[in-house]
Amino acid sequence: MNLQNTFVRDRGQVLVTGGTGFIGAYIIKELIEKGYTVRAIRRSKKPDGYRVPFFIAPEILNKVEWVDGDVLDVVSLDEAMKDVDTVIHCAAVISFFKNERKNMYSVNVDGTANIVNLALENNIKKLIHISSISALGRTKNGDHVNEEKKWTQSKLNTHYGISKYKAEMEVWRAMGEGLDAVIINPSTVLGFGDWDNGSSAIFKNIYTEFPWYTTGINGFVDVEDVAKATVLLLESKITEERYIINSENLVFKNLFDIIAGNFGKKCPSREATPFLSAIAWRLEKIKSFFLRSRPLLTKETVRIAMSKTFWQNDKLLKALPGFTFTPLEKSIQHICKKYEEAIKNMQLNL
C-alpha cells in the first residue's frame, strides 16, 4: 500500500464511465477545469440525440471526447480504453425497485468486472472506482462507521448496496492481479442536478412541501467535493485503499429543515414513524401497480430513512491534508439557489 501524498501524475487522458450521470458529470467538470484530456462513454439516447447533463456548462461538455459504449459491451469498452492513461469508473444503476434489480446487478457487478479486466489488459496506470457507503452496510442504532467496517448480512442492506459490495470485490480482485486502484465510498450526494432522480429528488420533495420526515441519521456530501476528492486521489500515489467521502452526518429532519428554509417553504411537520412508514410503502406499492408508475417509497428506501449511521471521514482528510469539505449549510444554500434559478428559467418540471 502507498499512502504518500506526493502528486506526481501528468495531466494525461482520462476515461470516465457514467459521464452523463450526476457524479460523473461533476467529475468531468473538475477534470476539464484542471486541464485534463477527457474521454467519456455515453450510452442513453433520446429520439433527438444523446442525453447530456443540463446542469454542466456546455463549454465544459464540448471539450469532452464522447464515445459510444456500454460497460456490458467489452468490445466498445476495449476501444474506449485505447491510448487512455487512467480510468474513473462512475457508471452504475441506483435503484430500489424490484423489477430493476436484475439489470442493476448486471451493470454494477458484471460491468465493473469488465472495466477492471480491460484495465489490466490495456495497462491502465490507475483506476478510481466510485462505490457507495451502501457497500459498507448501514447500522440501526447510531454506530460510527469507518473504512474498516466488514460487510455483514443485514436487513438494512439494500440490493443496491449488495450490488456495490460485489462490484468492489471485483476491484479488489483486480488489485490482487496488479491493478493500481482506489475505491471511494461517497455518502448521500447533494447537488444541482436532475431533481426527478436520485438524491437530488430530496430538493424537489422539500420544494413541493412534502410533509413527512424521519429521525434517521445519515451522511451527506456536496457533489463538487466528491469530484475534487476523486481527482486528488487520481493524482496521488495512493493505491489499494478505500475512502469514505462524507462531509457531515445529519438527522433527516434537520436536513429537510435547512433545505426548506433556503427555499422559503414549509418545513416537514409530520413524523413518519416505523408503523406509518410500513403502511405507506405498502400503499405506494399497490398504487404503483394500478397506475403502472414507480412508487415514491419502497421497503428499502424506508429502511434507509429509519437507519442511524455516523460515517467517519478522518482517513480521507489525513490522506489529503489540503482538502476540506464545504460546510453543508453553505452547500445547500448554493444548491437551492441553483434550483430556483432553473425553475425561473423553466428548466425543471414540477
Secondary structure, 3 states (H helix, E strand, C coil): CECCCCCCCCCCEEEEECCCCHHHHHHHHHHHHCCCEEEEEECCEECCEECCCCCCCHHHHCCCEEEECCCCCHHHHHHHCCCCCEEEECCCCCCCCHHHHHHHHHHHHHHHHHHHHHHHHCCCCEEEEECCHHHCCCCCCCEEECCCCCCCCCCCCCHHHHHHHHHHHHHHHHHHCCCCEEEEEECEEECCCCCCCHHHHHHHHHHCCCCEECCCEEEEEEHHHHHHHHHHHHHCCCECEEEEECCEEEEHHHHHHHHHHHHCCCCCCEECCHHHHHHHHHHHHHHHHHHCCCCCCCHHHHHHHHCEEEECCHHHHHHCCCCCCCCHHHHHHHHHHHHHHHHHCCCCCC
